[in-house]
């Protein structure tokens, strides 16, 4: 796959869309700072696990490295938005300005070998 295709494959849009929707619901309804952090942490953990399941069951991804990159890609995307990370004391928005291009560079650098062609 070319670079853009790999980049798009690493972050399943359906999972990302589900995260964005649920994070919006949490942001709109949970006012206590501690509870908000707990809800966002649970959502992040759940969506990262869902990414693994989605890659395997829906996208039929078989390479562990591709699944790992998908999980990392989703985490980087959430990091760039703030999400749970923004509820911590160490997070600064400018970190995302570094994390996103670093991930994009990694996608370009890491190339997986083609899958073997199945013989019939």
C-alpha positions in Angstrom: 0.0 0.0 0.0 1.1 3.6 -0.6 1.8 6.0 2.3 -1.7 7.6 2.5 -3.5 4.2 2.3 -1.3 2.9 5.2 -2.0 6.0 7.2 -5.7 5.7 6.8 -5.7 1.9 7.5 -3.9 2.4 10.8 -6.8 4.3 12.3 -10.1 2.7 11.5 -12.6 5.6 10.9 -15.5 3.6 12.4 -13.7 3.2 15.7 -12.5 6.8 15.7 -16.1 8.0 15.0 -17.4 5.9 17.9 -14.8 7.4 20.2 -15.6 11.0 19.1 -19.3 10.5 19.6 -18.9 8.9 23.0 -16.3 11.4 24.2 -18.8 14.2 23.2 -21.5 12.6 25.3 -19.2 12.3 28.3 -18.0 15.9 27.9 -21.6 17.1 27.7 -22.9 15.2 30.7 -20.1 14.6 33.3 -19.3 17.7 35.2 -17.2 16.5 38.1 -13.5 16.6 37.1 -12.6 13.3 38.7 -15.5 11.5 37.2 -14.9 13.0 33.9 -11.3 11.7 33.9 -12.5 8.3 35.0 -15.0 8.1 32.2 -12.6 9.3 29.6 -9.9 6.8 30.8 -12.5 4.0 30.5 -13.5 5.1 27.1 -9.9 5.3 25.9 -9.1 1.8 27.2 -12.3 0.4 25.7 -11.8 2.0 22.3 -8.2 0.7 22.2 -9.4 -2.8 22.9 -12.2 -2.3 20.3 -9.6 -1.3 17.8 -7.8 -4.6 18.2 -11.1 -6.5 17.8 -12.2 -4.4 14.9 -8.9 -4.9 13.1 -9.0 -8.7 13.5 -12.8 -9.4 13.1 -13.9 -6.7 10.6 -10.8 -5.7 8.7 -9.2 -9.2 8.8 -5.8 -7.8 9.8 -3.4 -10.6 10.6 -0.1 -8.9 11.2 0.5 -8.1 14.9 2.6 -5.1 13.9 -0.2 -3.6 11.8 -2.6 -4.1 14.8 -0.1 -2.5 17.1 0.3 0.5 14.8 -3.5 0.8 14.6 -3.8 1.0 18.4 -0.9 3.4 18.6 -2.4 5.5 15.8 -5.8 5.8 17.6 -4.0 6.6 20.9 -2.0 9.4 19.1 -5.2 10.8 17.6 -6.9 10.9 21.0 -3.8 12.4 22.5 -3.9 15.1 19.8 -7.5 15.9 20.8 -6.8 15.9 24.5 -9.3 13.3 25.7 -8.2 11.6 28.9 -4.7 12.9 28.5 -5.9 16.5 29.0 -7.2 15.5 32.5 -3.6 14.8 33.6 -1.2 17.3 35.1 1.6 16.6 32.7 -0.3 17.0 29.4 0.3 20.1 27.2 -1.4 20.6 23.9 1.9 21.3 22.1 2.9 17.7 22.8 0.3 16.7 20.3 2.0 18.9 17.8 5.0 16.7 18.1 3.3 13.3 18.5 1.1 13.5 15.3 4.0 14.1 12.9 6.2 11.6 14.6 3.5 9.0 14.1 3.0 10.0 10.5 6.8 9.6 10.0 6.7 6.2 11.6 4.0 5.1 9.2 6.2 6.1 6.3 9.3 4.5 7.7 7.8 1.1 8.9 7.0 -1.0 5.9 5.5 -4.5 6.3 6.4 -7.3 4.0 3.5 -8.2 1.6 1.3 -11.0 2.7 2.1 -14.3 1.0 -0.3 -15.0 -1.9 -2.6 -17.9 -1.1 -2.3 -20.7 -3.5 -5.4 -22.5 -4.7 
